[in-house]
Structure formats: structure tokens, C-alpha cells
């Protein structure tokens, strides 16, 4: 029996409580429900972790303190002196994205961050807030952020527009990065899950890949929350200190240390992920062409297509495993 795959159906917005104010639709949707769930879970974690604070922390207090110290260290390291005032904002942002991403991995739930309107709203809040902080802190001197120091005047006519463009596309890159990762990951999980359900006894390969992808998506969910928060800290550093961070960077010794070498090695190992993506694209293309030319051959071609998927994904996962070994073992 053929199973119809609809991998994008999981992202459909559904009205749970229809509500209109004039012509404005303000219905309570499944997206709003899971945002509420994320906020309730975060609040419960913080309340349970701090309600009975003790010198020897319990489980909930340990989790709450670990998250607190992690984000506090992120703010101090990346946003610089005077950024602790913005710690509550970064902490709330990080936990909201993290919990929304993790909740989306639960079967039959809804991934809030897979919608561009949600991620763009978060990015717009960061962008507008950082800009206001910069203007309030420095006044019109904030415009110096777009004028690189030590550059000949002739080159400023080229570099200033580039700096302006790079500044104003921040909310778009910040939102698209999170949205695209969540959308692509959950779509791939749905596709491989559908394949596993449709091929019967040959489901071992796509099922094994799907299990590996769940682990990868768990990593991506945490990593994307971290990336969003750390970029927010870097934008805050620009607004608070203008070119101070860049000036101090130029004075540092730029010789490569072991940590830098490990990061480069891990990045090279991750190139295998790109190869896996190209391989999957080629397998899809070959499968579609074969079925289009001879529809009767679909049942014969499918096993080989799944084997190609498995090999391509195995290559990517092998590269990811090597990258982790380089970073955390060697």
C-alpha cells in the first residue's frame, strides 16, 4: 500500500480558538499554544530551580544554575564590559529558542521556530534593541560603527555602503539561519520516516538514518539557540563599544594555537556534510528521472535509491563524528 508523503503538512498553522477584532485575525493557534508551553516550561524550571536554593544544589537547581552560568559567561566573554545589564534579555532569548526547538522534536508537536515570521520577529527585536542601545549610549557617534578605522578616505566610499548593508541585513540572516535549519531538518525527518514506513522489510536503512538524524537534529536545536544568542551578544558588543573590540583584536598575537588548529580541522571534517547533501541531491535526481522514463520500474529502483541515501548520509555523519573527535577527544 502506497503511503502519500506530505512532509510540509507538519508546519501548517491551525486555529484552535478563532478570534477576530474587526478585520484583524488574532486567533489562538497551535503556534501560539506551543509558544505558551515553552514559556510555561521555562518558568517552571526557573521556579523549581530557585524555590529552595541550597548550598548543595539539587537536580533542578543544578540545571537552572548551569544554564544561568553558561549564558552569563557567554555575555561576559562576547559582549564585553557593561553588558551584564542585558543578561536577562539574552538569557530569556536563549531559553525560549532552545525550548521551542526541543519541543519541536517531540512527535505530533509543533516547531515554532520553523516559521520565518517567528524567527524574524525575534531577530527584529534584537536588531531594533541593539540599535537603540547604540544610539542612546553614543548619540550620533554611533555612526562611526560604519566607518572602519585606519582606512584611506578614498576607500570609505566603497566600505561604508558595505558596512551599512552588512548591518541592515543582520535581522534577515539571523532569522533565516534559524528558520531554514529547523524547516530543513524536520522536513528531512518526515521524508525518511515516510520512506521507512513505505518500503516494508527494506526499512532498516532509512530507519537507521532517521534515528541518526534525530540525534543530529537534537544537536542542531541546541546549536541554533546558542548561535542566535552569541550573535546577539556580538551585536551588543558593537553597540556598546563600537570599534573597541576590533582595535583590541588587531593588537592580539594572531599566531595559531592548538584550539584554532582543532577548529580548522573540525571545519574541514564537516565538509563531508556538504558531500552528503550533494549525494542526496544526485540520488533524488536519478530516482526522479528513472521513474519518469519508466514508471513501472519504481519498485525496482527504490531499494537502490534508499541504499544511495544511506551511503550519502553515512558519509555526512562520519564527517560529523570525526569533527567531534577532533574537538573533544584529541
Order of alpha helices (4+ residues) and beta strands (2+ residues): beta-beta-beta-beta-alpha-alpha-alpha-alpha-alpha-alpha-alpha-alpha-alpha-alpha-alpha
